[in-house]
């Protein structure tokens, strides 16, 4: 099978997330205050019986390392001579954290280090240190096996879990890094955005049903990694389904009319047909299933966040907030960048990878959930 040389991601591509946006800390304070309060309470609960010094890893801390930067005394007591290790894939964020923590008085209690080394971090070699490392958690943890007492992933894991299998992998990485009896905290949105994975599988099924013996799927939604590829049907894939970083799908096959005709009969609506490809959105607002299973839950989720922001955010930030939230909502509705999973899905994956669920708290302010899990033997 041959296809022309095209740039499927040309045009309206999207940056990974809004975490580096200057409005983000204000948004976090306005929407995540209860989630953060629960986080600190659960960390105290989970670490109270751990032997000092205690090492805490935070995944995706953001430029102001919230809520830790606002609780220096509590954090000092909590770690009891141990270390705070901050991992974020965004270089700009990592570069900002040390200066911000210094402005909050952290240098009086901790040594602050912006690590540019790519080697293994051994917490045993540090004492009362905040270590900031640029790192993508999909690569695992740059730490020895069984070396930390707690891992916190608050509104971070949904960016790196396009597929349900990614959740399993992330939890296995965490288990390897945590000591026996250590804790993993998750703070996530209470909404299902994994419909996009199911939709891609539906594309593959429907293209096969059109009479094509084999299909190769190539998913390029995460621009930071090579495309995710897998094959459906016979080994000699005659069709290629390519999902782009801007939420579009191109289906390449020698007989485009045959494929497009079957897709039309299967309910697909917004199709653009060229000589060698069918191009259509991953999430189609005009398809009832897409709207009910993806668009409607996403809109309810962001409406709840918007209500919180308008209630707690300084009016001076409302215009910038509208732009930031509209961008994130648009990404989510296209099936890109935002990949939240239901709390039940996360808990099932935790149990299946060997964790014990200690506590689950749904926030009363906003659509969020805290989950505390223990790494059992």
C-alpha positions as CSV (number, residue, x, y, z in Angstrom):
1,X,0.0,0.0,0.0
2,X,1.4,3.4,-0.9
3,X,0.3,6.9,0.1
4,X,1.5,10.4,-0.7
5,X,3.9,12.3,1.5
6,X,1.7,14.5,3.7
7,X,2.0,16.3,7.0
8,X,-1.1,15.0,8.8
9,X,-0.4,17.3,11.8
10,X,-0.3,20.5,9.7
11,X,-2.5,23.3,10.9
12,X,-4.2,23.5,14.3
13,X,-1.9,21.4,16.5
14,X,-2.1,21.8,20.3
15,X,0.5,22.2,23.0
16,X,0.5,19.5,25.6
17,X,-1.3,21.3,28.4
18,X,-1.8,24.7,30.1
19,X,0.3,24.0,33.2
20,X,3.1,26.4,32.0
21,X,0.5,29.1,31.5
22,X,0.9,32.1,33.9
23,X,-2.8,31.8,34.9
24,X,-2.4,28.2,35.9
25,X,-1.5,28.7,39.6
26,X,-4.5,31.1,40.1
27,X,-6.7,28.5,38.4
28,X,-5.3,25.8,40.7
29,X,-6.0,27.8,43.8
30,X,-9.5,28.6,42.7
31,X,-10.4,25.0,41.7
32,X,-8.2,22.6,43.6
33,X,-8.2,23.9,47.1
34,X,-10.3,21.0,48.5
35,X,-8.3,18.5,46.5
36,X,-5.1,20.0,47.9
37,X,-6.4,20.0,51.5
38,X,-7.3,16.3,51.1
39,X,-3.9,15.6,49.7
40,X,-2.1,17.1,52.7
41,X,-4.4,15.4,55.1
42,X,-3.9,12.0,53.4
43,X,-0.1,12.4,53.2
44,X,-0.1,13.1,57.0
45,X,-2.2,10.0,57.5
46,X,-0.1,7.8,55.3
47,X,3.3,9.0,56.4
48,X,2.7,9.3,60.2
49,X,3.8,5.8,60.9
50,X,6.7,5.8,58.4
51,X,10.3,5.8,59.7
52,X,12.2,9.0,59.3
53,X,13.7,10.4,57.1
54,X,10.8,10.2,54.6
55,X,11.2,10.8,50.9
56,X,8.3,12.2,48.8
57,X,8.1,12.2,45.0
58,X,5.7,14.7,43.3
59,X,4.8,14.1,39.7
60,X,3.9,17.2,37.7
61,X,4.2,19.8,40.5
62,X,3.7,22.9,38.4
63,X,5.8,26.1,38.5
64,X,4.7,26.9,42.1
65,X,4.8,23.4,43.4
66,X,1.3,23.7,44.9
67,X,0.2,23.0,47.6
68,X,3.6,22.3,49.1
69,X,5.0,25.7,48.6
70,X,2.3,27.1,50.8
71,X,2.9,24.7,53.7
72,X,6.6,24.9,54.5
73,X,6.3,24.1,58.2
74,X,4.0,21.2,57.6
75,X,6.2,19.8,54.9
76,X,9.3,20.1,57.0
77,X,7.6,18.1,59.8
78,X,6.2,15.6,57.4
79,X,9.5,14.7,55.7
80,X,11.4,14.8,59.0
81,X,14.9,15.2,57.4
82,X,13.9,13.5,54.1
83,X,13.7,14.9,50.6
84,X,11.1,16.4,48.3
85,X,11.7,15.2,44.7
86,X,9.8,17.2,42.0
87,X,9.5,15.6,38.6
88,X,8.0,17.5,35.6
89,X,8.4,16.9,31.9
90,X,8.2,20.6,31.2
91,X,11.6,22.3,31.2
92,X,10.1,25.8,31.6
93,X,8.3,24.7,34.8
94,X,11.4,23.0,36.2
95,X,13.4,26.1,35.7
96,X,10.9,28.3,37.6
97,X,10.4,26.1,40.6
98,X,13.7,26.8,42.5
99,X,13.4,30.6,42.5
100,X,9.7,30.4,43.5
101,X,10.5,28.1,46.4
102,X,13.3,30.4,47.6
103,X,10.8,33.3,47.5
104,X,8.6,31.2,49.8
105,X,11.4,30.7,52.4
106,X,12.3,27.1,51.5
107,X,16.0,27.9,51.5
108,X,15.9,28.3,55.3
109,X,14.8,24.7,55.7
110,X,15.9,22.8,52.5
111,X,18.8,22.8,50.1
112,X,17.1,23.5,46.7
113,X,18.7,21.9,43.7
114,X,17.7,22.0,40.0
115,X,19.1,18.7,38.8
116,X,20.1,18.5,35.1
117,X,21.8,15.1,35.5
118,X,19.9,12.3,33.8
119,X,21.2,9.6,36.0
120,X,19.5,7.8,38.9
121,X,18.6,9.9,42.0
122,X,19.5,8.1,45.2
123,X,17.5,9.7,48.0
124,X,20.0,8.2,50.6
125,X,22.6,10.6,49.3
126,X,20.6,13.7,50.2
127,X,19.2,15.2,53.4
128,X,16.6,18.0,53.7
129,X,16.7,18.6,49.9
130,X,14.2,19.7,47.3
131,X,15.4,18.2,44.1
132,X,13.9,19.4,40.8
133,X,14.3,17.1,37.7
134,X,12.9,17.4,34.2
135,X,11.5,14.0,33.6
136,X,8.6,12.3,31.8
137,X,7.0,9.8,34.1
138,X,6.1,7.5,31.2
139,X,9.8,6.5,31.3
140,X,9.4,5.2,34.8
141,X,11.1,6.8,37.8
142,X,14.8,7.9,37.9
143,X,15.0,6.4,41.4
144,X,16.3,3.0,42.9
145,X,13.8,0.2,43.6
146,X,12.0,0.6,46.9
147,X,13.6,4.0,47.7
148,X,10.7,6.3,48.5
149,X,7.9,6.6,51.1
150,X,5.3,8.4,49.1
151,X,4.4,9.4,45.5
152,X,1.9,12.1,44.7
153,X,0.3,12.4,41.3
154,X,-2.2,15.2,41.5
155,X,-3.8,16.3,38.2
156,X,-0.8,14.9,36.3
157,X,-1.3,11.3,35.3
158,X,-4.2,12.0,32.9
159,X,-1.8,13.7,30.5
160,X,0.3,10.6,30.0
161,X,-2.3,7.9,30.0
162,X,-3.8,7.9,26.5
163,X,-4.8,4.2,26.9
164,X,-6.0,2.1,29.8
165,X,-2.9,0.0,29.5
166,X,-0.8,3.2,30.3
167,X,-2.5,3.4,33.7
168,X,-1.3,-0.1,34.5
169,X,2.2,0.7,33.4
170,X,2.3,3.9,35.5
171,X,1.2,2.0,38.6
172,X,3.7,-0.7,38.1
173,X,6.5,1.9,37.8
174,X,5.2,3.4,41.1
175,X,5.2,0.1,42.9
176,X,8.7,-0.6,41.9
177,X,9.9,2.8,43.3
178,X,7.9,2.7,46.6
179,X,9.0,0.9,49.7
180,X,6.8,-1.8,51.1
181,X,3.9,-0.1,52.9
182,X,4.6,3.2,51.2
183,X,1.8,5.3,49.7
184,X,0.6,6.5,46.3
185,X,-1.7,9.5,46.2
186,X,-3.8,10.3,43.1
187,X,-5.7,13.5,42.6
188,X,-7.8,13.4,39.5
189,X,-10.9,14.7,37.8
190,X,-14.1,12.6,38.2
191,X,-14.9,12.2,34.5
192,X,-14.3,9.6,31.8
193,X,-12.2,10.8,28.8
194,X,-11.1,7.4,27.7
195,X,-13.9,7.3,25.1
196,X,-11.3,8.4,22.5
197,X,-9.5,5.1,22.9
198,X,-12.7,3.2,22.3
199,X,-13.5,5.4,19.3
200,X,-10.1,4.6,17.6
201,X,-10.8,0.9,18.1
202,X,-14.3,1.5,16.5
203,X,-12.6,3.1,13.5
204,X,-10.4,0.0,13.1
205,X,-13.4,-2.4,13.4
206,X,-15.5,-0.4,10.9
207,X,-12.7,-0.2,8.3
208,X,-12.2,-4.0,8.7
209,X,-15.9,-4.5,8.2
210,X,-15.8,-2.6,4.9
211,X,-13.9,-5.5,3.4
212,X,-10.3,-4.6,4.2
213,X,-8.4,-7.7,5.5
214,X,-5.9,-5.8,7.7
215,X,-5.5,-2.4,9.3
216,X,-2.5,-0.6,10.8
217,X,-3.4,2.0,13.4
218,X,-0.9,4.9,14.1
219,X,-1.8,7.2,16.9
220,X,0.3,10.5,17.0
221,X,-1.8,12.4,19.6
222,X,1.1,12.6,22.0
223,X,3.6,14.7,20.1
224,X,6.4,14.0,22.7
225,X,6.6,10.3,21.7
226,X,6.8,8.2,18.6
227,X,3.3,7.2,17.2
228,X,1.6,4.4,19.1
229,X,1.1,1.6,16.5
230,X,-0.8,-1.6,16.4
231,X,-2.3,-3.9,13.8
232,X,-5.9,-5.3,13.5
233,X,-6.8,-8.2,11.2
234,X,-4.4,-9.9,8.8
235,X,-0.7,-9.2,8.8
236,X,-0.8,-7.6,5.4
237,X,-2.4,-4.4,6.4
238,X,-4.0,-2.8,3.3
239,X,-5.4,0.2,5.2
240,X,-3.7,2.8,7.5
241,X,-5.6,4.7,10.2
242,X,-3.6,7.7,11.3
243,X,-4.7,9.8,14.3
244,X,-3.1,13.2,14.4
245,X,-2.0,15.4,17.3
246,X,-4.9,17.8,16.4
247,X,-7.6,15.2,16.7
248,X,-8.1,14.3,13.1
249,X,-8.2,10.9,11.5
250,X,-7.0,10.0,8.1
251,X,-7.8,6.6,6.6
252,X,-5.7,5.6,3.7
253,X,-6.7,2.8,1.3
254,X,-6.5,2.0,-2.4
255,X,-10.3,1.9,-2.7
256,X,-11.4,5.0,-0.8
257,X,-14.9,4.9,-2.2
258,X,-15.5,1.4,-0.7
259,X,-14.3,2.5,2.7
260,X,-16.1,5.8,2.8
261,X,-19.3,4.2,1.7
262,X,-19.2,1.7,4.5
263,X,-18.3,4.4,7.0
264,X,-21.3,6.5,5.9
265,X,-23.6,3.5,6.4
266,X,-22.1,3.0,9.9
267,X,-23.1,6.5,10.9
268,X,-20.0,8.6,10.3
269,X,-21.0,12.1,9.1
270,X,-18.2,14.6,8.8
271,X,-16.1,13.0,6.1
272,X,-13.7,14.7,3.6
273,X,-12.8,12.3,0.7
274,X,-9.6,12.7,-1.3
275,X,-8.1,10.5,-4.0
276,X,-6.5,8.2,-1.5
277,X,-7.8,9.0,2.0
278,X,-10.9,9.6,4.1
279,X,-10.4,12.5,6.6
280,X,-12.7,13.0,9.5
281,X,-12.6,14.1,13.2
282,X,-11.8,11.6,15.9
283,X,-14.7,12.9,17.9
284,X,-17.7,14.0,15.8
285,X,-20.1,16.3,17.7
286,X,-22.8,15.3,15.2
287,X,-22.7,11.6,16.1
288,X,-25.0,10.8,19.0
289,X,-22.7,8.2,20.6
290,X,-19.7,10.7,20.5
291,X,-21.9,13.4,22.0
292,X,-23.4,11.3,24.8
293,X,-20.2,9.4,25.8
294,X,-17.6,12.1,25.3
295,X,-18.9,15.6,24.7
296,X,-21.7,15.8,27.3
297,X,-19.5,14.5,30.2
298,X,-16.7,16.8,29.3
299,X,-18.9,19.8,29.1
300,X,-20.5,19.0,32.5
301,X,-16.9,18.6,34.0
302,X,-15.7,21.9,32.7
303,X,-18.9,23.7,33.6
304,X,-18.4,22.6,37.2
305,X,-14.8,23.9,37.1
306,X,-15.9,27.2,35.5
307,X,-18.4,27.6,38.3
308,X,-15.6,27.2,40.9
309,X,-13.3,29.6,39.1
310,X,-15.9,32.3,38.8
311,X,-16.7,31.9,42.4
312,X,-13.2,32.0,43.8
313,X,-11.0,33.6,41.1
314,X,-10.1,37.2,41.2
315,X,-12.2,39.0,38.6
316,X,-9.1,40.5,37.1
317,X,-8.2,37.0,35.9
318,X,-11.5,36.1,34.4
319,X,-10.7,36.9,30.8
320,X,-7.4,35.0,30.9
321,X,-9.2,32.1,32.7
322,X,-11.8,31.9,30.0
323,X,-9.1,31.6,27.3
324,X,-7.2,28.9,29.3
325,X,-10.2,26.8,30.1
326,X,-11.7,27.1,26.6
327,X,-8.4,25.8,25.3
328,X,-8.4,22.8,27.6
329,X,-12.1,22.1,27.0
330,X,-11.5,22.2,23.2
331,X,-8.6,19.8,23.5
332,X,-10.7,17.4,25.6
333,X,-13.6,17.5,23.2
334,X,-11.3,16.6,20.3
335,X,-9.9,13.6,22.2
336,X,-6.4,15.1,22.7
337,X,-4.2,16.1,25.6
338,X,-6.7,15.4,28.4
339,X,-7.3,11.7,29.2
340,X,-9.0,11.5,32.6
341,X,-10.2,8.2,33.8
342,X,-13.0,7.4,36.1
343,X,-12.1,6.8,39.8
344,X,-13.5,3.3,39.5
345,X,-11.1,2.6,36.6
346,X,-8.1,3.9,38.6
347,X,-9.0,1.9,41.7
348,X,-9.4,-1.3,39.6
349,X,-6.0,-0.7,38.1
350,X,-4.4,0.0,41.5
351,X,-5.8,-3.3,42.9
352,X,-4.8,-5.2,39.8
353,X,-1.2,-4.0,40.1
354,X,-0.9,-4.9,43.8
355,X,-2.0,-1.8,45.7
356,X,-4.5,-1.7,48.5
357,X,-7.1,1.2,48.4
358,X,-6.9,2.9,51.8
359,X,-9.2,5.8,51.2
360,X,-11.2,7.5,48.4
361,X,-12.6,11.0,48.8
362,X,-14.8,12.8,46.3
363,X,-14.6,16.6,46.7
364,X,-17.7,18.5,47.6
365,X,-16.4,21.6,45.7
366,X,-15.8,20.5,42.1
367,X,-15.6,17.2,40.2
368,X,-12.4,15.8,41.7
369,X,-11.4,12.8,43.7
370,X,-8.5,11.9,46.0
371,X,-7.3,8.3,46.2
372,X,-4.8,7.0,48.7
373,X,-3.3,3.5,48.0
374,X,-0.8,1.5,49.9
375,X,2.0,-0.6,48.3
376,X,1.5,-4.0,49.9
377,X,4.1,-6.8,49.9
